[in-house]
Amino acid sequence: MAQVKIYGKEGCGKCEAAKKTIGERMGTPFDYMDIENLLAGVAPDDWREQNYHDIMAAYTYLDTLPLVQVDNEEITTYPKAVKRLKELRGTSVEDATPVELELAVA
């Protein structure tokens, strides 16, 4: 099973949707990290070990939340992560719901 990390912040509707889709609808366990402090410029002492620089670089480049990482691959957007999880599961695009298809091409 894929190892998934979701990076978001409280009150973010898309972050909640990602947790619901990946966790409940797809049945994939995930780790969630609230990165609001990072976005405010406050990093913990272990920021190097936790790859926070990669998270912030991805946020700066992609300019969206949530960010998702699947199996230690590059950090990407929620729609692309859902598409990648489907590939890993062997689920074809034809099996996707209309909402998942819309998110995957966004």
C-alpha positions in Angstrom: 0.0 0.0 0.0 1.2 3.5 -0.8 2.7 5.7 1.9 0.9 9.1 1.6 1.6 12.4 3.3 -0.9 15.3 3.0 0.4 18.8 3.8 -2.3 21.5 4.5 -3.7 23.8 7.0 -6.9 24.0 9.1 -9.9 25.7 7.5 -8.7 24.7 4.0 -11.6 23.1 2.2 -9.5 21.4 -0.4 -7.3 20.0 2.4 -10.4 18.5 4.0 -11.5 17.1 0.6 -8.1 15.5 0.1 -8.3 13.8 3.5 -11.8 12.6 2.8 -11.1 11.4 -0.7 -7.7 9.7 0.0 -8.6 8.3 3.4 -12.3 7.5 3.3 -13.2 7.0 -0.3 -9.9 5.4 -1.5 -9.2 3.7 1.8 -5.6 4.8 1.8 -4.0 5.6 5.2 -2.1 8.9 5.3 -0.1 11.1 7.6 -1.4 14.7 7.8 0.8 17.7 8.6 -0.5 21.1 9.3 2.0 23.5 7.7 0.4 26.8 8.8 3.4 27.6 11.0 5.7 27.0 8.1 3.7 29.3 5.9 4.0 32.0 8.5 7.8 31.5 8.5 8.1 29.6 11.8 10.0 26.3 11.4 10.8 23.8 14.1 14.4 23.0 15.0 14.3 19.7 13.1 13.2 21.4 9.8 16.1 19.9 7.8 15.4 16.3 8.9 11.7 16.7 8.2 12.3 18.0 4.6 10.4 21.2 5.3 12.5 22.9 2.7 11.0 20.5 0.0 7.5 21.3 1.3 8.0 25.0 1.1 9.7 24.8 -2.3 6.7 22.8 -3.6 4.3 25.3 -2.1 6.1 28.2 -3.6 6.2 26.5 -7.0 2.7 25.0 -7.1 1.0 27.8 -5.1 -1.7 25.6 -3.8 -2.8 23.5 -0.9 -3.0 20.7 -0.1 0.2 19.3 -1.2 0.5 15.5 -1.3 3.4 13.1 -1.4 3.0 9.5 -2.5 5.7 6.9 -1.7 8.4 9.5 -1.2 8.0 10.7 -4.8 8.0 14.4 -5.5 5.4 16.5 -3.6 2.5 17.3 -5.9 -1.0 18.6 -6.1 -4.0 16.8 -4.7 -5.5 15.9 -8.1 -2.2 14.6 -9.4 -1.8 12.5 -6.2 -5.2 11.0 -6.6 -4.4 10.1 -10.2 -1.0 8.5 -9.0 -2.8 6.5 -6.3 -5.2 5.1 -8.9 -2.2 4.1 -11.1 -0.6 2.4 -8.2 -3.8 0.6 -7.4 -4.3 -0.5 -10.9 -7.6 1.4 -11.2 -8.2 2.8 -14.6 -9.4 6.3 -15.3 -12.7 4.7 -16.6 -13.4 3.6 -13.0 -13.1 7.1 -11.6 -16.1 9.0 -10.5 -16.9 12.3 -12.3 -15.6 14.3 -9.4 -12.3 12.4 -9.4 -12.0 12.8 -13.1 -12.5 16.6 -12.8 -9.9 16.8 -10.1 -7.4 14.7 -12.0 -7.4 16.9 -15.0 -7.4 20.2 -13.1 
